[in-house]
Amino acid sequence: MRIVIAEDDVLLREGLILLLEDVGHEIVAVVGSGPEVVPALLEHRPDAAVLDVRLPPGFRDEGLRAAIEARRLIPGLPLLVLSQYVEESYVAEVLGQGACGVGHLLKDRVSRIETCSPSGTYPPATAATAGSSPSSRT
Protein backbone atom coordinates (compact mmCIF):
# COMPACT_ATOMS: atom_id res chain seq x y z
CA MET A 1 0.00 0.00 0.00
CA ARG A 2 1.28 3.48 -0.89
CA ILE A 3 0.89 5.89 2.04
CA VAL A 4 1.38 9.62 2.68
CA ILE A 5 2.13 10.63 6.29
CA ALA A 6 1.46 14.14 7.63
CA GLU A 7 2.92 14.45 11.14
CA ASP A 8 5.06 17.19 12.68
CA ASP A 9 6.31 15.20 15.70
CA VAL A 10 9.59 13.71 14.47
CA LEU A 11 9.60 10.77 16.89
CA LEU A 12 6.05 9.71 16.04
CA ARG A 13 6.56 10.34 12.32
CA GLU A 14 9.71 8.22 12.14
CA GLY A 15 8.08 5.52 14.26
CA LEU A 16 5.09 5.38 11.90
CA ILE A 17 7.42 5.11 8.92
CA LEU A 18 9.30 2.21 10.52
CA LEU A 19 6.12 0.40 11.56
CA LEU A 20 4.45 0.76 8.18
CA GLU A 21 7.52 -0.12 6.13
CA ASP A 22 8.20 -3.11 8.37
CA VAL A 23 4.92 -4.70 7.27
CA GLY A 24 5.50 -3.94 3.61
CA HIS A 25 3.86 -0.58 2.99
CA GLU A 26 5.55 2.08 0.85
CA ILE A 27 5.75 5.60 2.25
CA VAL A 28 5.53 7.81 -0.83
CA ALA A 29 5.64 11.18 0.94
CA VAL A 30 6.14 12.59 4.42
CA VAL A 31 5.14 16.15 5.26
CA GLY A 32 5.24 18.13 8.48
CA SER A 33 2.87 21.07 7.97
CA GLY A 34 -0.71 21.68 6.94
CA PRO A 35 -0.02 23.53 3.69
CA GLU A 36 2.09 20.58 2.42
CA VAL A 37 -0.61 17.92 2.84
CA VAL A 38 -2.97 18.42 -0.10
CA PRO A 39 -0.19 19.01 -2.67
CA ALA A 40 1.55 15.79 -1.53
CA LEU A 41 -1.70 13.83 -1.78
CA LEU A 42 -2.46 15.22 -5.23
CA GLU A 43 1.06 14.56 -6.49
CA HIS A 44 1.42 11.01 -5.16
CA ARG A 45 -2.22 9.78 -5.22
CA PRO A 46 -1.60 7.33 -2.36
CA ASP A 47 -3.73 4.35 -1.41
CA ALA A 48 -4.15 5.90 2.06
CA ALA A 49 -3.02 8.82 4.23
CA VAL A 50 -2.17 9.16 7.91
CA LEU A 51 -2.73 12.73 9.12
CA ASP A 52 -2.18 14.53 12.40
CA VAL A 53 -5.10 16.80 13.33
CA ARG A 54 -2.91 19.67 14.53
CA LEU A 55 -0.05 20.70 12.27
CA PRO A 56 2.07 23.79 11.79
CA PRO A 57 1.86 26.63 11.15
CA GLY A 58 -1.04 27.26 13.55
CA PHE A 59 -1.22 23.95 15.46
CA ARG A 60 -5.02 24.18 15.48
CA ASP A 61 -6.79 22.03 12.90
CA GLU A 62 -4.60 22.28 9.80
CA GLY A 63 -4.41 18.50 9.39
CA LEU A 64 -8.15 18.14 9.77
CA ARG A 65 -8.78 20.88 7.20
CA ALA A 66 -6.35 19.16 4.84
CA ALA A 67 -8.17 15.84 5.37
CA ILE A 68 -11.50 17.44 4.50
CA GLU A 69 -10.04 19.10 1.39
CA ALA A 70 -8.30 15.87 0.35
CA ARG A 71 -11.55 13.91 0.57
CA ARG A 72 -13.22 16.58 -1.57
CA LEU A 73 -10.47 16.45 -4.23
CA ILE A 74 -9.82 12.69 -4.03
CA PRO A 75 -13.19 11.13 -3.14
CA GLY A 76 -12.92 7.90 -1.19
CA LEU A 77 -9.28 8.45 -0.17
CA PRO A 78 -8.81 6.32 2.96
CA LEU A 79 -7.68 8.47 5.89
CA LEU A 80 -6.43 7.70 9.37
CA VAL A 81 -6.61 10.88 11.46
CA LEU A 82 -4.36 10.98 14.54
CA SER A 83 -4.93 13.25 17.51
CA GLN A 84 -3.40 13.75 20.93
CA TYR A 85 -6.75 13.99 22.71
CA VAL A 86 -10.25 12.62 22.17
CA GLU A 87 -11.89 15.31 20.08
CA GLU A 88 -15.25 13.98 18.97
CA SER A 89 -15.90 17.11 16.91
CA TYR A 90 -12.86 16.24 14.74
CA VAL A 91 -14.18 12.78 14.03
CA ALA A 92 -17.68 14.06 13.37
CA GLU A 93 -16.42 16.68 10.91
CA VAL A 94 -14.42 14.21 8.82
CA LEU A 95 -17.15 11.58 9.04
CA GLY A 96 -19.69 14.16 7.91
CA GLN A 97 -18.36 13.48 4.43
CA GLY A 98 -19.13 9.77 4.73
CA ALA A 99 -17.59 7.20 7.04
CA CYS A 100 -16.20 4.93 4.34
CA GLY A 101 -12.42 4.75 4.63
CA VAL A 102 -12.02 7.11 7.58
CA GLY A 103 -10.57 6.25 10.98
CA HIS A 104 -9.57 8.22 14.07
CA LEU A 105 -6.91 7.06 16.50
CA LEU A 106 -5.33 8.59 19.57
CA LYS A 107 -1.57 8.93 19.14
CA ASP A 108 -0.82 7.06 22.34
CA ARG A 109 -2.76 4.07 20.99
CA VAL A 110 -0.39 3.53 18.05
CA SER A 111 1.42 0.45 19.26
CA ARG A 112 0.84 -2.29 16.71
CA ILE A 113 0.50 -1.83 12.99
CA GLU A 114 -2.23 -4.49 12.91
CA THR A 115 -4.41 -1.94 14.71
CA CYS A 116 -4.21 0.26 11.63
CA SER A 117 -3.86 -1.91 8.58
CA PRO A 118 -3.45 -5.67 8.32
CA SER A 119 -5.40 -5.80 5.05
CA GLY A 120 -5.47 -2.20 3.86
CA THR A 121 -8.45 -1.22 5.99
CA TYR A 122 -8.67 1.17 8.90
CA PRO A 123 -10.44 0.83 12.21
CA PRO A 124 -13.98 2.15 12.51
CA ALA A 125 -14.47 5.74 13.63
CA THR A 126 -15.20 4.48 17.14
CA ALA A 127 -11.55 3.44 17.49
CA ALA A 128 -10.86 6.68 19.36
CA THR A 129 -13.17 5.79 22.19
CA ALA A 130 -12.81 2.03 21.99
CA GLY A 131 -9.14 2.25 22.87
CA SER A 132 -9.38 4.98 25.46
CA SER A 133 -9.13 2.87 28.60
CA PRO A 134 -5.73 1.63 29.81
CA SER A 135 -7.02 -1.95 30.01
CA SER A 136 -7.75 -2.01 26.27
CA ARG A 137 -4.17 -1.25 25.20
CA THR A 138 -2.52 -3.81 22.99
Disulfide bonds with the S-S distance in Angstrom:
none
